Amino acid sequence: MQNDTPYKWLKKIGKERVQAFQDSFAKSFEISLCLLGLNGEVLTVWSNSLMFCHYMMKINGKRCLQERKNAINHVIKNEKPHIFKCYMGLTLFMCPIYYCREITCIAMGGGVFSAEDKDNTKKLADSNIPILANKKVEDIIDLLGATFNMLNCEEELQESDNKGAQVINIGLLQNRLSRRELEIADLITDGMTNKEISKKLYISEKTVKTHVSNILAKLEMKDRMQLVLFCSRNKGL
């Protein structure tokens, strides 16, 4: 049975808005990009797609789809991005997109040759397919995940409010924290570590530490334990 959560998410965020961002992002970094459901269904129109991939899908689509499904399962199981090579040697990636702290869909992108692939020097030189260093691909994934998190932020907070999230209500009434800080404060009071928050929100642990420091400074608190105690005493405000 098809999971309708990705479609609800697209409707809330705005499918045209997501498609426009996806097209712009793919063009800027010279990659192919598309959003997929957790079962592999295509949610948006492919941006900057390769004719080479269209051709391979026609002659060996079953294998392409199986590789895609395996990569999606890897992301769902490990809850983190996955970079891999297809059987034709193209570098591809899967980036989880979160909504209300759950993976709702997958951004599939890439379609490039790796600059580090020394065995394919001639193929790289003769091909019109873009060539990117592995570090560049990692940076693209980081930026893509962070941007979608920003896109989701307002909707996630509204969803949390509907479920009665106490910490966010406190923060909004006091008007002292940013939306991202409110989200992280909520996770801290749930007992999550910086590493767990980093994994959940798909941001670096260093970024989480910076947010935590800012939260404590704005609330004039010494440590995260003081934040947890404060919130537990003020539930329902």
Residue pairs with C-beta under 8 A, 6 or more apart in sequence:
2 37
2 39
2 41
3 37
3 38
3 39
5 99
5 102
5 104
6 35
6 37
6 38
6 43
6 104
6 105
7 43
9 99
9 104
9 105
9 155
10 18
10 35
10 43
10 44
12 155
13 151
13 152
13 155
15 44
18 35
18 44
18 151
19 44
19 45
19 47
21 147
21 151
22 33
22 34
22 35
22 44
22 47
23 47
23 48
25 33
25 47
25 144
25 147
26 32
26 33
26 47
26 48
26 109
27 47
27 48
29 140
30 48
30 112
30 130
30 132
31 48
31 109
31 110
31 111
31 112
31 130
31 132
31 140
32 46
32 47
32 48
32 49
32 50
32 53
32 109
32 110
32 111
33 46
33 47
33 48
33 107
33 108
33 109
34 42
34 43
34 44
34 45
34 46
34 47
34 49
34 107
34 108
34 109
35 42
35 43
35 44
35 97
35 105
35 106
35 107
35 108
36 42
36 43
36 68
36 72
36 105
36 106
36 107
36 108
37 43
37 105
37 106
38 72
38 76
38 103
38 104
38 105
38 106
39 72
40 65
40 68
40 69
40 72
43 105
49 111
50 111
50 129
52 88
52 129
53 64
53 90
53 111
56 64
56 88
57 64
63 87
64 86
67 84
67 86
67 87
68 108
71 82
71 84
71 92
71 94
71 108
72 94
72 106
74 82
74 84
74 94
75 81
75 82
75 94
75 95
75 96
75 103
75 106
76 96
76 103
79 96
79 103
79 199
80 96
80 199
80 202
81 93
81 94
81 95
81 96
81 141
81 145
81 202
82 93
82 94
83 91
83 92
83 93
83 110
83 134
83 137
83 138
83 141
84 91
84 92
84 93
84 94
85 91
85 92
85 114
86 92
89 113
89 117
89 120
89 123
90 110
90 111
90 112
90 113
90 129
91 110
91 111
91 112
91 113
91 114
91 132
91 134
91 137
92 108
92 109
92 110
92 111
93 108
93 109
93 110
93 137
93 140
93 141
94 106
94 107
94 108
95 106
95 107
95 108
95 109
95 141
95 144
95 145
96 103
96 106
96 107
96 145
96 202
97 103
97 104
97 105
97 106
97 107
97 145
97 148
97 152
98 104
98 148
98 149
98 152
98 200
98 201
98 202
99 152
99 155
99 156
99 159
100 156
100 159
100 160
101 156
101 200
107 144
107 145
107 148
109 140
109 144
110 137
111 129
111 130
112 129
112 130
112 131
112 132
112 137
113 120
113 123
113 124
113 127
113 129
113 130
113 131
113 132
114 131
114 132
114 133
114 134
114 137
115 124
115 131
115 132
115 133
115 134
116 133
116 134
117 124
124 131
132 140
142 204
145 202
145 203
146 202
146 203
149 201
149 202
149 203
153 179
153 180
153 183
154 179
156 183
157 168
157 179
157 182
157 183
160 168
160 186
161 168
161 169
165 186
166 231
166 234
166 235
166 236
166 237
167 182
167 185
167 186
167 189
167 231
168 182
168 183
168 185
168 186
169 237
170 231
170 234
170 237
171 177
171 181
171 182
171 185
172 182
173 237
176 218
176 219
177 185
177 215
177 218
177 219
180 211
181 211
181 214
181 215
181 218
183 201
184 197
184 201
184 208
184 211
184 212
184 215
185 215
185 227
185 231
187 196
187 197
187 200
187 201
188 197
188 212
188 215
188 224
188 227
188 228
189 227
189 228
189 231
189 232
191 228
192 200
194 205
194 208
194 209
194 212
195 205
197 208
198 204
198 205
198 207
198 208
201 208
212 224
215 221
215 227
216 222
216 223
216 224
216 226
216 227
219 227
219 230
221 227
221 230
